[in-house]
Amino acid sequence: MLNENQSVQEKMESLWDATCGTWENCNESTVQAFLSECEQHSIDPQFCMNWIQQNKDKIPNWSAVSDTTRNWVNEHTSTGSPISMSNQNDD
């Protein structure tokens, strides 16, 4: 399914298509499936969580999806603290 030459972003979007399909279909269970797939393909769940948050205005019931996403990342990552992509390039 995944091509070695794809960027991380393209791989993540491909996994999104396979698990959620559309932003409107994103819910607590599909977002968990998406994060699990990302982890299995060695894509940082924090990166995926940030990408989902950037599209939160397209997701119905965002607060429940957000809580589920945050809880999943906390349970499956060593730090459990979200990394803000926007703060990394401030140098």
ChimeraX commands (.cxc) that place a marker at each C-alpha (Angstrom):
marker #1 position 0.00,0.00,0.00 radius 0.5
marker #1 position 2.72,2.47,0.92 radius 0.5
marker #1 position 5.49,3.44,-1.45 radius 0.5
marker #1 position 9.03,3.97,-0.13 radius 0.5
marker #1 position 9.36,7.20,-2.09 radius 0.5
marker #1 position 6.34,8.83,-0.52 radius 0.5
marker #1 position 6.96,11.63,1.96 radius 0.5
marker #1 position 5.83,11.19,5.55 radius 0.5
marker #1 position 2.99,13.63,4.84 radius 0.5
marker #1 position 1.86,11.58,1.82 radius 0.5
marker #1 position 2.04,8.33,3.80 radius 0.5
marker #1 position 0.02,9.88,6.60 radius 0.5
marker #1 position -2.61,11.18,4.16 radius 0.5
marker #1 position -2.80,7.77,2.51 radius 0.5
marker #1 position -3.42,6.17,5.91 radius 0.5
marker #1 position -6.04,8.84,6.62 radius 0.5
marker #1 position -7.85,7.93,3.40 radius 0.5
marker #1 position -7.77,4.25,4.36 radius 0.5
marker #1 position -9.02,4.72,7.94 radius 0.5
marker #1 position -11.18,7.86,8.00 radius 0.5
marker #1 position -11.71,8.63,4.35 radius 0.5
marker #1 position -12.91,12.18,4.85 radius 0.5
marker #1 position -12.81,14.75,7.62 radius 0.5
marker #1 position -16.59,14.37,7.97 radius 0.5
marker #1 position -16.13,10.65,8.73 radius 0.5
marker #1 position -13.58,11.33,11.43 radius 0.5
marker #1 position -14.84,10.22,14.83 radius 0.5
marker #1 position -13.42,8.67,18.00 radius 0.5
marker #1 position -13.04,5.18,16.51 radius 0.5
marker #1 position -11.72,6.16,13.07 radius 0.5
marker #1 position -9.17,8.57,14.54 radius 0.5
marker #1 position -7.86,5.79,16.81 radius 0.5
marker #1 position -7.54,3.47,13.80 radius 0.5
marker #1 position -5.68,6.22,11.95 radius 0.5
marker #1 position -3.24,6.84,14.82 radius 0.5
marker #1 position -2.63,3.09,15.20 radius 0.5
marker #1 position -1.85,2.76,11.49 radius 0.5
marker #1 position 0.52,5.72,11.66 radius 0.5
marker #1 position 2.34,4.15,14.60 radius 0.5
marker #1 position 2.62,0.81,12.76 radius 0.5
marker #1 position 4.18,2.63,9.79 radius 0.5
marker #1 position 6.66,4.50,12.03 radius 0.5
marker #1 position 5.00,7.87,11.59 radius 0.5
marker #1 position 5.16,9.96,14.76 radius 0.5
marker #1 position 1.68,10.08,16.36 radius 0.5
marker #1 position 2.46,13.59,17.63 radius 0.5
marker #1 position 2.98,14.71,14.02 radius 0.5
marker #1 position -0.33,13.10,13.06 radius 0.5
marker #1 position -2.12,14.70,15.99 radius 0.5
marker #1 position -0.84,18.14,14.99 radius 0.5
marker #1 position -2.02,17.57,11.41 radius 0.5
marker #1 position -5.49,16.57,12.62 radius 0.5
marker #1 position -5.65,19.67,14.82 radius 0.5
marker #1 position -4.82,21.87,11.82 radius 0.5
marker #1 position -8.00,20.54,10.18 radius 0.5
marker #1 position -10.25,20.60,13.24 radius 0.5
marker #1 position -12.72,23.00,11.65 radius 0.5
marker #1 position -13.62,20.25,9.13 radius 0.5
marker #1 position -14.28,17.59,11.80 radius 0.5
marker #1 position -17.75,17.16,13.30 radius 0.5
marker #1 position -17.79,16.77,17.10 radius 0.5
marker #1 position -14.21,18.05,17.29 radius 0.5
marker #1 position -14.11,18.16,21.10 radius 0.5
marker #1 position -14.73,14.41,21.44 radius 0.5
marker #1 position -12.29,13.61,18.63 radius 0.5
marker #1 position -9.70,15.92,20.19 radius 0.5
marker #1 position -10.04,14.25,23.60 radius 0.5
marker #1 position -9.75,10.79,22.03 radius 0.5
marker #1 position -6.71,11.82,20.00 radius 0.5
marker #1 position -4.96,13.39,22.99 radius 0.5
marker #1 position -5.68,10.37,25.20 radius 0.5
marker #1 position -4.43,7.95,22.53 radius 0.5
marker #1 position -1.19,9.89,22.06 radius 0.5
marker #1 position -0.68,10.09,25.84 radius 0.5
marker #1 position -1.07,6.32,26.11 radius 0.5
marker #1 position 1.13,5.44,23.13 radius 0.5
marker #1 position 4.05,7.86,23.31 radius 0.5
marker #1 position 6.85,8.02,25.82 radius 0.5
marker #1 position 6.51,11.72,26.62 radius 0.5
marker #1 position 2.76,12.06,26.44 radius 0.5
marker #1 position 3.12,15.77,25.77 radius 0.5
marker #1 position 2.05,17.25,22.46 radius 0.5
marker #1 position 4.79,18.96,20.51 radius 0.5
marker #1 position 3.80,22.18,18.83 radius 0.5
marker #1 position 5.06,22.23,15.27 radius 0.5
marker #1 position 4.59,26.00,15.14 radius 0.5
marker #1 position 7.14,26.65,17.88 radius 0.5
marker #1 position 9.98,24.63,16.40 radius 0.5
marker #1 position 10.95,27.14,13.72 radius 0.5
marker #1 position 11.12,30.30,15.84 radius 0.5
marker #1 position 14.94,30.51,15.91 radius 0.5
marker link #1:1,2 radius 0.2
marker link #1:2,3 radius 0.2
marker link #1:3,4 radius 0.2
marker link #1:4,5 radius 0.2
marker link #1:5,6 radius 0.2
marker link #1:6,7 radius 0.2
marker link #1:7,8 radius 0.2
marker link #1:8,9 radius 0.2
marker link #1:9,10 radius 0.2
marker link #1:10,11 radius 0.2
marker link #1:11,12 radius 0.2
marker link #1:12,13 radius 0.2
marker link #1:13,14 radius 0.2
marker link #1:14,15 radius 0.2
marker link #1:15,16 radius 0.2
marker link #1:16,17 radius 0.2
marker link #1:17,18 radius 0.2
marker link #1:18,19 radius 0.2
marker link #1:19,20 radius 0.2
marker link #1:20,21 radius 0.2
marker link #1:21,22 radius 0.2
marker link #1:22,23 radius 0.2
marker link #1:23,24 radius 0.2
marker link #1:24,25 radius 0.2
marker link #1:25,26 radius 0.2
marker link #1:26,27 radius 0.2
marker link #1:27,28 radius 0.2
marker link #1:28,29 radius 0.2
marker link #1:29,30 radius 0.2
marker link #1:30,31 radius 0.2
marker link #1:31,32 radius 0.2
marker link #1:32,33 radius 0.2
marker link #1:33,34 radius 0.2
marker link #1:34,35 radius 0.2
marker link #1:35,36 radius 0.2
marker link #1:36,37 radius 0.2
marker link #1:37,38 radius 0.2
marker link #1:38,39 radius 0.2
marker link #1:39,40 radius 0.2
marker link #1:40,41 radius 0.2
marker link #1:41,42 radius 0.2
marker link #1:42,43 radius 0.2
marker link #1:43,44 radius 0.2
marker link #1:44,45 radius 0.2
marker link #1:45,46 radius 0.2
marker link #1:46,47 radius 0.2
marker link #1:47,48 radius 0.2
marker link #1:48,49 radius 0.2
marker link #1:49,50 radius 0.2
marker link #1:50,51 radius 0.2
marker link #1:51,52 radius 0.2
marker link #1:52,53 radius 0.2
marker link #1:53,54 radius 0.2
marker link #1:54,55 radius 0.2
marker link #1:55,56 radius 0.2
marker link #1:56,57 radius 0.2
marker link #1:57,58 radius 0.2
marker link #1:58,59 radius 0.2
marker link #1:59,60 radius 0.2
marker link #1:60,61 radius 0.2
marker link #1:61,62 radius 0.2
marker link #1:62,63 radius 0.2
marker link #1:63,64 radius 0.2
marker link #1:64,65 radius 0.2
marker link #1:65,66 radius 0.2
marker link #1:66,67 radius 0.2
marker link #1:67,68 radius 0.2
marker link #1:68,69 radius 0.2
marker link #1:69,70 radius 0.2
marker link #1:70,71 radius 0.2
marker link #1:71,72 radius 0.2
marker link #1:72,73 radius 0.2
marker link #1:73,74 radius 0.2
marker link #1:74,75 radius 0.2
marker link #1:75,76 radius 0.2
marker link #1:76,77 radius 0.2
marker link #1:77,78 radius 0.2
marker link #1:78,79 radius 0.2
marker link #1:79,80 radius 0.2
marker link #1:80,81 radius 0.2
marker link #1:81,82 radius 0.2
marker link #1:82,83 radius 0.2
marker link #1:83,84 radius 0.2
marker link #1:84,85 radius 0.2
marker link #1:85,86 radius 0.2
marker link #1:86,87 radius 0.2
marker link #1:87,88 radius 0.2
marker link #1:88,89 radius 0.2
marker link #1:89,90 radius 0.2
marker link #1:90,91 radius 0.2
view
